[in-house]
Amino acid sequence: MNSLLSLSKAEFYVSTRSNASRIVIFLPATLGAIQLILAKIVSIGTSARVALTSQQSLVSNNAYGYFVDSLTTGLTTLVLLSIANAAYGLSQERELGTLRHLLIRSGSRQSIIIAKLLHLHCLTLFSFTVLSFTAYFMSASLWDFGPVIEDGYQLIGESEIWSEIQLGILLAALPIPASICFGLLIGIIAQSPGQALAVSMGLTLTFDIFKSNMGAGANYVFAKFQPSLIDYSYISEVSRMVRGFSDVFIESETIAFNTWIPIPSALLLTALLLFYIRKRPL
Amino acid sequence: MKKTIEIKGLAKHYQKQKIVLRGLDFSLEAGTVHGLVGLNGAGKTTFLNCLLGLQPFDSGDIAILGGNPDQLFSQVGKVVAVFDSPCLHLNLTVHQTLSHARSLCVKPKRTVNELEKLLGLSQYKDYRISQLSLGNRRRTSIAHSLVGEPELVVLDEPFNGLDAAGVDDVIELILNLNRTENTAFLLASHQLSYLEQACSHLSILHEGRIIASDEIKKLLQNKRSKVTIRTQNRSEALIFLKDRSEIRITETQNEYEDSITVELRDWRASDLNCFLVENGIAVDELLLNHPTVSSFFRDATQPHPSNMETFK
């Protein structure tokens, strides 16, 4: 336990002074904020056009929709950065030889990996917190939060919107531990940091492209449920729901897979990671 | 005497049947400075990696401070290592690197400022590791290993990249720590002259085995001095010298065409000179070479071609 504490302290000491950690923390929030600013510019133009033509806006101009969009963009970036940071960071530490000092002086191979997992999860959690606050306050400053109202009728109340957003965030967050474990596994298998980065990103994006062709089989892969460039995650549907679209339909079976696949995947990947590190030359 | 390292029958091979270590036996006594030398590819780094638990091995027993190399961390910093590459985080400054090392150490003995002074790094303390020269990275690496109170320090190529003053400082530091704190050192290096200055013991790793291991004094005491004779009458000198039992001709063809190298058995260099002069052979130059770690290593790892056969 002492060695795990000491290793975790060492991880955080390096992390607080590393540019990679700063990128993981601030880039998702920055991209989310940029998206909100661009959306505001576009919505000002749309409002002006609507005012000129006396047309009625088809999409609700509620802040919730933009907030969820910003969160989705940030989470997509965060997932990709977490995988890349885990894979590249571990492989680079192997190449530099800094893991050797940890192994000789501070802890077993397994405790080094557990300390890294703890650190990467804390980093991701912190990044998500920064993203959420940035997205919320920027959305609140640019639009107004409120229920979805169309033709004078309230379609969705605020409490219902919040519960959908919470479910969307929860379902999007569940695959993140597995993504981090996947990144670390690639990082320990790869021969160089460049290879680790290329393989981890390559596999993630390849799955992203081909997941729609895999049919029901894709439901058994945790990566299907994380926000991604070709997004099938629940939170992308929440974005449409809180804008008042009525055709939003997510199968309960998909939600069940989203709930039950990622955590066992993370545990399986952790077991693989701990098994593989046992005999890996460092 | 207490053994800090004891290895029996260590074997290791890589893929494609490339055997690196073939049942290697090795021991290091507590409080000694032990040099490890070998030709390129002899297996020194593999040996150190197995010793430090960084690489699995096929068979054999390794006891390091009485423990298993896989559990070195349980010795809480009593074993530390400095590798041939600096093994430091490039984005940290020297000061941060040493603070980081302190955070990894259960019982830090030296402060960061003390370490910086000890290795002459005070003026570089705010430099990032990536901005340092190879020599200063090496110094930082050594400082990194001396935060606590190690009983054994393993150094792989500790003199690489260091200037002459840096080498002197490191050797002085090693000898000082050995003297005052009884710290044992295992130094793997190709810099044989530096090893001779720093080490009390030496092991030669050749073709996967330790072929010689003892105190340097004992290893060299059986080695005889060699004399290179330069003369214009080389052929005549060879005729006179070939049957003398007091010497042994070891080399008749070297970089100088007018020279002969002999090993002194019962003669001193002056006896050899007198003998040649008495037989009418004018000696231009006599170069006396005492046995060194370097000559011992060459003899042990590169058997001379039988020059005597050529001569006969």
Interface residues (C-beta under 8 A of the other chain):
Chain A: N2 S3 S6 K9 A10 Y13 V14 R17 S18 N19 L96 G97 T98 R100 H101 L102 L103 I104 R105 S106 G107 S108 K279 P281 L282
Chain B: N49 L52 G53 L54 Q55 P56 D70 Q71 L72 F73 V76 G77 V79 V80 A81 F83 S85 P86 C87 L88 H89 L90 N91 L92 Q96 S99 H100 A101 S103 L104 C105 V106 H144
